[in-house]
Amino acid sequence: RCVKGNTMYQSYSLDPNMARQADEKSGRIEETGAFTGRIKYAIATKSHGGAEGIELHFESSDRRDARVTVWTYKKDGSVNDSGMRLVNAIMTCVMTKQLTPTEGNADVYDFATSSRVSKRVTLFPELQKPVGIVLQLAPEEYKKNGEIKVANRLEIYAAYNSQTGMTASEILTKATAAEKLQHMLSTVKDKPLKKYKPKAGDAASGAAASHADEFEDDIPF
């Protein structure tokens, strides 16, 4: 310890285990709740059926991961309103007015090799910022090798500013206090298990378009 005047300061010794833990992942987020962290990658994606969306790779402050795709355009090219509303809410919470598709590299999981690899993808770098999100567990059955299993999917229920805790509507109305997040957390719960359907249609048929110009004067950043 070191004493300077009336103030005492601690000394530090290297702990190799803590050093290793600093860059080790703690696993996946697998429960409903609010998480503060950052969007590590925002990747443009399309489903096999032609739906378009943004695949968000989120890393929480406790170093857990979640990958969630927000579908913004349906396979027929029409807007998916719910997906577009969510993307605009996230844009508001990270204080960005425009998303520009940009070529870049991302470390993503490769199912063929069962490992993380660097791939050339189309990114939206303006979204790759600190943010808070409320995740909702949406378990879903699927069939693999003739066996029914359950995938713990996650959906984004809402977004909020990671510093103020304010939601998009609170930011846009210049609210003086963050109140909606706590109300959301008191009501959001896991979704019921989605049962496996052998001949279900393409679930990835969702997404949306932008009306930024109409609301330019209402954006306080």
KAJO-V285535 format. One record per helix or strand. SS is the DSSP state (h for helix, s for strand). FROM is the first residue (numbers start at 0). TO is the last residue. If there is no record, write none. Layout:
SS | FROM | TO
SS | FROM | TO
//
This chain:
s | 1 | 3
s | 6 | 8
h | 15 | 20
s | 26 | 27
s | 32 | 45
s | 51 | 59
s | 63 | 72
s | 78 | 78
h | 80 | 92
s | 101 | 109
s | 114 | 122
h | 124 | 126
s | 129 | 143
s | 146 | 159
s | 166 | 166
h | 167 | 171
h | 179 | 186
s | 193 | 193
s | 206 | 206
h | 211 | 217
//
